[in-house]
Amino acid sequence: MRHEPAHRRVAAEARRQGMAFLSTPFDERTRRVLVIGTMLALDKWAEFRMHVRAALTEGGLTPDDIREIILQQAIYCGVPAANHAFKEAGEILAELGRG
């Protein structure tokens, strides 16, 4: 059996069990926006980076979309969290050659 990262195992199990968050009426773009904002709010920077990367490479979001998510979260989560999110997102964009 091949080793899978923990987050993939959790997601696979959730799909098998039909968990509510996977049967949401929200489209994929909306779910991605919500997850990125939530990871920023919770200071979960590894997950924030993972979801920003996926949003940019698989989810159809643009760098401007990521910027807008961060700006919206700055109002509710504070400027220090937003500043850190801009740093993290900027690193992802640079890695992808888009920054």
Secondary structure, 3 states (H helix, E strand, C coil): CCCCCHHHHHHHHHHHHCCHHHHCCCCHHHHHHHHHHHHHHCCCHHHHHHHHHHHHHCCCCCHHHHHHHHHHHHHHHCHHHHHHHHHHHHHHHHHCCCC
